[in-house]
Amino acid sequence: MSAASKRSGVDEEARPWVDGLTIPQMLKETVRRHPDHDALVFPRLGLRMRYAEFGQQVDEVARGLLALGIGHGQHVAIWATNVPQWVLLQFATARVGA
C-alpha cells in the first residue's frame, strides 16, 4: 500500500465487491443488500425509486424485451434523453444479455 493510500485509508489493491459480477448479478446483490435505498431519483419528474422497486421494474422491462424477441447476443441501440426509462432499459438489456 502506498503512503498516500495509508493516509487516506484506501487500499488501492483491494478488490471491489462487484469484481467478477455481471451487471445483472450486481443489481440483484444491490437489491438484496439495500432494498430500501434510493436507486433512481429524478427530482424534476418527482420520481424516487428504491432498489426493490427498481429491480422489479428492470425485470418487467426485460420480460418485455424477451416478448419482443430481443435476447442474448443481440445488439440494441438506445437513443433517448436523460429519462428514467433509459436507465431501466440499460439494465434490462444487460439482464437479457443483449
C-alpha positions as CSV (number, residue, x, y, z in Angstrom):
1,M,0.0,0.0,0.0
2,S,1.4,3.4,-0.9
3,A,2.0,6.2,1.7
4,A,-0.9,8.2,0.2
5,S,-3.2,5.2,0.4
6,K,-2.2,4.7,4.0
7,R,-3.0,8.3,4.9
8,S,-6.4,8.2,3.1
9,G,-7.3,4.8,4.5
10,V,-7.9,3.5,0.9
11,D,-6.4,0.2,0.0
12,E,-5.9,0.6,-3.8
13,E,-5.2,-3.1,-4.2
14,A,-8.4,-4.2,-2.5
15,R,-10.9,-5.9,-4.9
16,P,-14.2,-4.1,-5.2
17,W,-17.2,-6.2,-4.1
18,V,-18.5,-6.1,-7.6
19,D,-15.4,-7.6,-9.1
20,G,-16.3,-10.6,-11.2
21,L,-20.0,-9.9,-11.2
22,T,-22.1,-9.2,-14.3
23,I,-24.3,-6.1,-14.3
24,P,-27.4,-8.2,-13.6
25,Q,-25.6,-10.0,-10.7
26,M,-24.5,-6.7,-9.3
27,L,-28.0,-5.3,-9.4
28,K,-29.5,-8.4,-7.8
29,E,-27.0,-8.2,-5.0
30,T,-27.6,-4.5,-4.5
31,V,-31.3,-5.1,-4.3
32,R,-30.7,-7.8,-1.7
33,R,-28.4,-5.6,0.4
34,H,-30.2,-2.3,0.1
35,P,-33.8,-2.8,-1.0
36,D,-35.0,0.4,0.7
37,H,-32.1,2.7,-0.5
38,D,-32.6,5.1,-3.4
39,A,-31.8,3.6,-6.8
40,L,-33.1,6.1,-9.2
41,V,-34.0,9.7,-8.4
42,F,-35.3,12.3,-11.0
43,P,-36.4,15.3,-8.9
44,R,-37.7,17.2,-11.9
45,L,-40.1,14.4,-12.6
46,G,-41.0,13.8,-9.0
47,L,-39.6,10.2,-9.3
48,R,-37.9,8.4,-6.5
49,M,-37.4,4.6,-6.9
50,R,-35.9,2.3,-4.3
51,Y,-33.8,-0.6,-5.3
52,A,-36.5,-3.2,-4.6
53,E,-38.9,-1.4,-7.0
54,F,-36.1,-0.7,-9.5
55,G,-35.1,-4.3,-9.6
56,Q,-38.8,-5.3,-10.2
57,Q,-39.1,-2.7,-13.0
58,V,-35.9,-3.9,-14.6
59,D,-37.2,-7.4,-14.6
60,E,-40.5,-6.3,-16.1
61,V,-38.7,-4.4,-18.9
62,A,-36.5,-7.4,-19.5
63,R,-39.6,-9.6,-19.9
64,G,-40.9,-7.1,-22.4
65,L,-37.7,-7.2,-24.4
66,L,-37.9,-11.0,-24.5
67,A,-41.5,-10.8,-25.6
68,L,-40.4,-8.6,-28.5
69,G,-37.8,-11.3,-29.5
70,I,-34.8,-9.4,-28.1
71,G,-32.5,-11.8,-26.4
72,H,-29.0,-12.9,-25.6
73,G,-26.3,-11.8,-28.1
74,Q,-28.5,-9.3,-29.9
75,H,-27.5,-5.7,-30.4
76,V,-29.8,-3.0,-29.1
77,A,-29.4,0.7,-29.7
78,I,-30.9,3.1,-27.2
79,W,-31.3,6.7,-28.3
80,A,-33.0,8.7,-25.6
81,T,-32.7,11.8,-23.5
82,N,-31.9,11.6,-19.8
83,V,-35.1,9.9,-18.6
84,P,-35.8,7.1,-16.1
85,Q,-36.9,4.7,-18.9
86,W,-33.4,4.9,-20.4
87,V,-31.8,3.7,-17.1
88,L,-34.4,0.8,-16.9
89,L,-33.8,-0.2,-20.5
90,Q,-30.0,-0.1,-20.0
91,F,-30.2,-2.6,-17.1
92,A,-32.9,-4.7,-18.8
93,T,-30.8,-5.2,-21.9
94,A,-27.9,-6.4,-19.7
95,R,-30.4,-8.7,-17.9
96,V,-31.4,-10.5,-21.1
97,G,-27.8,-10.5,-22.3
98,A,-28.4,-8.2,-25.3
